[in-house]
Amino acid sequence: MLFGQLEQLDLPLRSCRTYEELHQAALDTLAALDHWFSQEREKSNNSLAENMLSFIHDNYNKDISLFSLADYLNLSRNYVSTLFKNIVGRNFKDYLGEFRFQMACKLVEEQPKKKIKEIAEQVGCTTEILTRLFVRHSDLLSSEYQQRLWQDVLNG
C-alpha cells in the first residue's frame, strides 16, 4: 500500500521545473508520508489496545501480571507498561484491580449469599486483595457491600 502511494507521490517530483517547485513537492511528499505513518501507528496502537484489554478480560480470574501480558503480546514489559498507560490512561495493575472489583460486584449481585472467599477466587485474587479493592472503589469492606446488597434484596 505504501509503495503504491509512493509512486503517486513521485509524479509531482518529476514534473518540477524549479528548485522552489521541487522543494514544495518534497515537503508535500514528506507531509503525506508523515500522515500515513501516523495513521498506521494509530491503527497499530488500537489493535494492541484491543489485544491488551481482551487478554485482561479473558484472564482476569487467573494469576496474570504485566509479564504475562508482555509475553502474550511478544513485547518487552517496559514497552507494554508504557503503551498500556498511554492508551488506557491507567497502569496495568490499577486497571486489572478495577476490572476484578467490577466482576466481583457482579458476582455478589448475582449470588449475594456466596462467600467472599469464593468470589475472590473466581475473580483471581485473595480475600485480602479483594477487600482492599472494595475499600478503594466503594469505601466499603467486601462483606459490608455484600450485607447491604443482601438487605436490599430482603427489603425488596
N, C-alpha and C positions, 0 to 999 in steps of 0.2 A: 504494500500500500504506500509506504513512504517513497519507494523508488518511483512509483507512478506519479506521485506528487512532485518529486524532484524533477522529473522530465518536463512536467508542466511549468515548473518554476525556472527551468533552464532557458526556456524560449525567450523571456524578456532580456536575459543577459546577452544572448547572441545578437539581438537586434539593436543594442545600444550603439549610438554613434559618437557620443561624447563621454568624457570622464564623469560628468555630473549625472548623466543618464545611467551609466554603469554603477555609479555609487548608489543612486537611489534604488535601482533594481536589486543590487546586493542587499541593501537594507531591508527592502520588501521581502526578499527571499529569506533572510535571517529571521525576520519577524514571523513569517509563515512557519518556518521550522520551529521557532520557539513556541508558537501557538500549538502546533501539532504535538510537540513533546510534552507540553503542559497537559493537553487533553489525555495523552497516553498515560502520563503519571497519575492523573486523577482516576482514570479507569482502573489502573493497576491498584491504587490505594483503595478504591471502592471494593474491588474484588477481594483484596486482602482483609479489609474490614469485615466483609460478609463471612469470609472463612474464619476469622478470629472469633466473631460472635457466634457463629454456628458451632464451632468447636466447644465454646463455653456452654452454650445452651444444650448441646448433646451430651456433655460430660460433666456438668456441674456436680452431679451426685457421686463422682469419683474423686480420688485424690489427684487433682490436677494442679499444675503450677505454671508459672511463666516458662519454665524449662520445657514442660511437656507441650505447651503451645508453640514454642520456638521449634522444637523437634518436629511437630506436626507440619509446620509451615516450611521446614528445612531452611530456617534463617537463624541468625545469631540472636541470643537472648537480649543483648543490648539494643539491637536494631528493632526487635519486636516490641520491647518495652517502650522505646521512644515512639515508634509508629503507633502503637496502641493508644498511648497517651494523647498523641496529636490527633488521631482520628476519632477516638471515643470521647476524649475530654477528661478521662479519669485513668488512674493506673489500673493494671490488671487485677490486683488484689482487691481494691475497692469495688470494682465492677463485679467481680466474682462474688464477693460478700453480699453486695446488694441484691444480686440475682438469686443467691441462695436464700436470703431473707424473704424475697418475694415468693419464691417457691414454697418456703416453709409456711408463710401466711396462707397460701392457697391450700396447702395440706391441712393446716389447722382448721380452716373454714370448712373444708370438705369432711373432716373427721375430728370434731372438736374434743373427743374423749381419748384420742390417740396419745400415747406417752410422748413427751417431748424428746426423750432419748431416741425413740424410733423415728420421729420426724427429723431429728438431727442426722441420723444415719442415712435417711432417704435423700437428704439434700447434700450429703458428702462432707459433713463436719461433725465435730464433737458437740456434746451438750453445752459445754462451756463457751465454745466459739459461737454457737447459735444464740446463746443468752446474750453475749456481747453484741451480736448483730441486732438482736431485738432492741436492746437498750440504745444502741446507736441510731437505729432507724425509726423506732417508735416510742422511745423513752419509757418502755415497759419491759419487765422481765418476760421471757417467753411464757412462763407459767401464768403471769398476770394477763397477758394477751389472751391466752387460751381460756382462762377463767372468765374474763369479760365476754369473750365470744360465746362461751357456753351459757352464761347468764342471759345474753341477748337471745339465744336460741330458746331458752326456757321461758323467757318473758314474751316471746313471740312477736 
